[in-house]
Amino acid sequence: MLIIKIHLYIFFRSQPSPPPPPPPPPICFLIRASPRSTTGPPPLAVIRP
């Protein structure tokens, strides 16, 4: 039983890891996509990290 567990452990470790989530878009892109960026300051939620 222990050997089977080791084989399963090695098998799952050798599997490719799931791809990481895509990075969030840059802040400048969010500000540019904001409809209020041309008429006034961008929303605070966009500037906050």
Biotite code that builds the C-alpha atoms (Angstrom):
import biotite.structure as struc

atoms = struc.array([
    struc.Atom([0.000, 0.000, 0.000], chain_id="A", res_id=1, res_name="MET", atom_name="CA", element="C"),
    struc.Atom([2.817, 2.393, 0.775], chain_id="A", res_id=2, res_name="LEU", atom_name="CA", element="C"),
    struc.Atom([4.400, 1.740, -2.617], chain_id="A", res_id=3, res_name="ILE", atom_name="CA", element="C"),
    struc.Atom([1.122, 2.573, -4.362], chain_id="A", res_id=4, res_name="ILE", atom_name="CA", element="C"),
    struc.Atom([0.916, 5.839, -2.443], chain_id="A", res_id=5, res_name="LYS", atom_name="CA", element="C"),
    struc.Atom([4.462, 6.735, -3.450], chain_id="A", res_id=6, res_name="ILE", atom_name="CA", element="C"),
    struc.Atom([3.710, 5.935, -7.091], chain_id="A", res_id=7, res_name="HIS", atom_name="CA", element="C"),
    struc.Atom([0.561, 8.062, -6.999], chain_id="A", res_id=8, res_name="LEU", atom_name="CA", element="C"),
    struc.Atom([2.485, 10.872, -5.337], chain_id="A", res_id=9, res_name="TYR", atom_name="CA", element="C"),
    struc.Atom([5.190, 10.796, -8.004], chain_id="A", res_id=10, res_name="ILE", atom_name="CA", element="C"),
    struc.Atom([2.549, 10.537, -10.737], chain_id="A", res_id=11, res_name="PHE", atom_name="CA", element="C"),
    struc.Atom([0.639, 13.579, -9.527], chain_id="A", res_id=12, res_name="PHE", atom_name="CA", element="C"),
    struc.Atom([3.839, 15.527, -8.926], chain_id="A", res_id=13, res_name="ARG", atom_name="CA", element="C"),
    struc.Atom([4.914, 14.886, -12.518], chain_id="A", res_id=14, res_name="SER", atom_name="CA", element="C"),
    struc.Atom([1.660, 16.244, -13.916], chain_id="A", res_id=15, res_name="GLN", atom_name="CA", element="C"),
    struc.Atom([1.890, 19.774, -15.318], chain_id="A", res_id=16, res_name="PRO", atom_name="CA", element="C"),
    struc.Atom([0.596, 22.291, -12.848], chain_id="A", res_id=17, res_name="SER", atom_name="CA", element="C"),
    struc.Atom([-2.522, 24.241, -13.845], chain_id="A", res_id=18, res_name="PRO", atom_name="CA", element="C"),
    struc.Atom([-1.702, 27.535, -15.549], chain_id="A", res_id=19, res_name="PRO", atom_name="CA", element="C"),
    struc.Atom([-1.587, 30.507, -13.195], chain_id="A", res_id=20, res_name="PRO", atom_name="CA", element="C"),
    struc.Atom([-4.447, 33.000, -13.440], chain_id="A", res_id=21, res_name="PRO", atom_name="CA", element="C"),
    struc.Atom([-3.793, 35.788, -15.935], chain_id="A", res_id=22, res_name="PRO", atom_name="CA", element="C"),
    struc.Atom([-2.311, 38.917, -14.364], chain_id="A", res_id=23, res_name="PRO", atom_name="CA", element="C"),
    struc.Atom([-4.694, 41.827, -13.861], chain_id="A", res_id=24, res_name="PRO", atom_name="CA", element="C"),
    struc.Atom([-4.632, 44.452, -16.612], chain_id="A", res_id=25, res_name="PRO", atom_name="CA", element="C"),
    struc.Atom([-2.389, 47.451, -15.984], chain_id="A", res_id=26, res_name="PRO", atom_name="CA", element="C"),
    struc.Atom([-3.878, 50.395, -14.132], chain_id="A", res_id=27, res_name="ILE", atom_name="CA", element="C"),
    struc.Atom([-3.365, 52.709, -17.115], chain_id="A", res_id=28, res_name="CYS", atom_name="CA", element="C"),
    struc.Atom([-5.539, 50.372, -19.203], chain_id="A", res_id=29, res_name="PHE", atom_name="CA", element="C"),
    struc.Atom([-8.311, 50.524, -16.581], chain_id="A", res_id=30, res_name="LEU", atom_name="CA", element="C"),
    struc.Atom([-8.091, 54.316, -16.471], chain_id="A", res_id=31, res_name="ILE", atom_name="CA", element="C"),
    struc.Atom([-8.182, 54.498, -20.263], chain_id="A", res_id=32, res_name="ARG", atom_name="CA", element="C"),
    struc.Atom([-11.166, 52.132, -20.355], chain_id="A", res_id=33, res_name="ALA", atom_name="CA", element="C"),
    struc.Atom([-13.014, 54.197, -17.754], chain_id="A", res_id=34, res_name="SER", atom_name="CA", element="C"),
    struc.Atom([-15.685, 56.378, -19.388], chain_id="A", res_id=35, res_name="PRO", atom_name="CA", element="C"),
    struc.Atom([-15.042, 59.198, -16.887], chain_id="A", res_id=36, res_name="ARG", atom_name="CA", element="C"),
    struc.Atom([-11.299, 59.384, -17.566], chain_id="A", res_id=37, res_name="SER", atom_name="CA", element="C"),
    struc.Atom([-11.769, 62.021, -20.284], chain_id="A", res_id=38, res_name="THR", atom_name="CA", element="C"),
    struc.Atom([-14.171, 64.287, -18.375], chain_id="A", res_id=39, res_name="THR", atom_name="CA", element="C"),
    struc.Atom([-12.599, 64.191, -14.929], chain_id="A", res_id=40, res_name="GLY", atom_name="CA", element="C"),
    struc.Atom([-10.403, 62.275, -12.522], chain_id="A", res_id=41, res_name="PRO", atom_name="CA", element="C"),
    struc.Atom([-10.692, 58.488, -12.732], chain_id="A", res_id=42, res_name="PRO", atom_name="CA", element="C"),
    struc.Atom([-12.699, 56.642, -10.067], chain_id="A", res_id=43, res_name="PRO", atom_name="CA", element="C"),
    struc.Atom([-10.890, 55.979, -6.805], chain_id="A", res_id=44, res_name="LEU", atom_name="CA", element="C"),
    struc.Atom([-11.463, 52.247, -7.169], chain_id="A", res_id=45, res_name="ALA", atom_name="CA", element="C"),
    struc.Atom([-9.285, 52.281, -10.301], chain_id="A", res_id=46, res_name="VAL", atom_name="CA", element="C"),
    struc.Atom([-6.384, 54.153, -8.716], chain_id="A", res_id=47, res_name="ILE", atom_name="CA", element="C"),
    struc.Atom([-6.317, 52.034, -5.552], chain_id="A", res_id=48, res_name="ARG", atom_name="CA", element="C"),
    struc.Atom([-3.938, 49.060, -5.820], chain_id="A", res_id=49, res_name="PRO", atom_name="CA", element="C"),
])
